[in-house]
Amino acid sequence: MPEKPKEERKAKIVRILQKVEENAPILETMGQGIIRTARFSRDVASCFCDAVNALPNDSYLTPESWDRLEAQWEAWHGSANRLATHLPTEVNSFGAIAGTAAVSGAGELFHATLAFGLPDEARAAIERADSGFDQVVNRIALIPEVKAAMIRLGLDGRRGFSRTPVELLDEAASSLACPSAEDSGPVAVLVAVRECVESTLSRLLASRPTQEPARKANEKVLSIERQCGCGTLPPDHFSHLGTEATRLLEALSNAKQGELSRPQVMERYNQTLLLLQAFLNSLDETRLRQ
């Protein structure tokens, strides 16, 4: 029997990406189900609480009724507590993996391929996909999510006179929203967001339980992962993040040397926020030395 030919890489990746279309709605439905049930339970409990408070005393219900009410709603708390205990780890890991796939894929598919001499039709299609990706990212409230992750990891507290990663994140967002000619406009945005990444890495390096040499960006990411990473992530997860951190920090540095349009600034800014979100969601705050 002849050996089955290997699947072409292009066809294989297309098949994998198309399966996201099938699986993502299942997760959306599960998440919406949790939200609906939580809201329903909250509203029902509020009505029941009003009714119970209105009873003059315990004698208006039989002991068996009180027992059933107590057992049913204690069971609700037990189920909610189990969900709240196990869900955050999986949700953070899922968000970290999704963010890493997004920022890494953008680097591979848009920046790398557009640097080659593509046929006009292929280049136009990839540029449309790149523009669509930017629109998707622009719809996400990245700043609040990154800030929440920073606070969870203790990156909002001052150490000495240095600005915190949270303060640098706010500065970058402010420079983008209200550009100033005195601050060189686009350059100020990208300088601030680069400083935010470097400050984040520096603070996390200092919070490792054991200090070890790490000079380059990818070495810092891998060192932090070894000591503080979540244990539920794929083995090569942080190596992908390290590669993207190196690429984006270089792109942010090179921005000082050329004139960038606002869409180009937004692209680098948003991809850096995506990187921060994916990286921070990949870390376990209980393993950091405070």
QUIDA-V742569 format. One record per backbone hydrogen bond with DSSP energy under -1.0 kcal/mol. NH is the residue of the N-H (numbers start at 1). CO is the residue of the C=O. If there is no record, write none. Layout:
# QUIDA-V742569
NH | CO
NH | CO
This chain:
# QUIDA-V742569
12 | 8
13 | 9
14 | 10
15 | 11
16 | 12
17 | 13
18 | 14
19 | 15
23 | 19
24 | 20
27 | 23
28 | 24
29 | 25
30 | 26
31 | 27
32 | 28
33 | 29
34 | 30
35 | 31
36 | 32
37 | 33
38 | 34
39 | 35
40 | 36
41 | 37
42 | 38
43 | 39
44 | 40
45 | 41
46 | 42
47 | 43
48 | 44
49 | 45
50 | 46
51 | 47
52 | 48
53 | 49
54 | 50
55 | 52
60 | 57
61 | 58
66 | 62
67 | 63
68 | 64
69 | 65
70 | 66
71 | 67
72 | 68
73 | 69
74 | 70
75 | 71
76 | 72
77 | 73
78 | 74
79 | 75
80 | 76
81 | 77
82 | 78
83 | 79
84 | 80
85 | 81
86 | 82
87 | 83
90 | 86
91 | 87
92 | 88
93 | 89
94 | 90
95 | 91
96 | 92
97 | 93
98 | 94
99 | 95
100 | 96
101 | 97
102 | 98
103 | 99
104 | 100
105 | 101
106 | 102
107 | 103
108 | 104
109 | 105
110 | 106
111 | 106
112 | 107
114 | 110
116 | 113
118 | 116
123 | 119
124 | 120
125 | 121
126 | 122
127 | 123
128 | 124
129 | 125
130 | 126
131 | 127
132 | 128
133 | 129
134 | 130
135 | 131
136 | 132
137 | 133
138 | 134
140 | 137
142 | 140
145 | 141
146 | 142
147 | 143
148 | 144
149 | 145
150 | 146
151 | 147
152 | 148
153 | 149
154 | 151
155 | 150
166 | 155
168 | 164
169 | 165
170 | 166
171 | 167
172 | 168
173 | 169
174 | 170
175 | 171
176 | 172
177 | 173
178 | 174
184 | 181
185 | 180
187 | 184
189 | 185
190 | 186
191 | 187
192 | 188
193 | 189
194 | 190
195 | 191
196 | 192
197 | 193
198 | 194
199 | 195
200 | 196
201 | 197
202 | 198
203 | 199
204 | 200
205 | 201
206 | 202
208 | 205
220 | 216
221 | 217
222 | 218
223 | 219
224 | 220
225 | 221
226 | 222
227 | 223
228 | 224
229 | 225
230 | 282
237 | 234
240 | 236
241 | 237
242 | 238
243 | 239
244 | 240
245 | 241
246 | 242
247 | 243
248 | 244
249 | 245
250 | 246
251 | 247
252 | 248
253 | 249
254 | 250
256 | 253
257 | 254
265 | 261
266 | 262
267 | 263
268 | 264
269 | 265
270 | 266
271 | 267
272 | 268
273 | 269
274 | 270
275 | 271
276 | 272
277 | 273
278 | 274
279 | 275
280 | 276
281 | 277
282 | 279
283 | 280
284 | 228
287 | 284
288 | 285
289 | 207
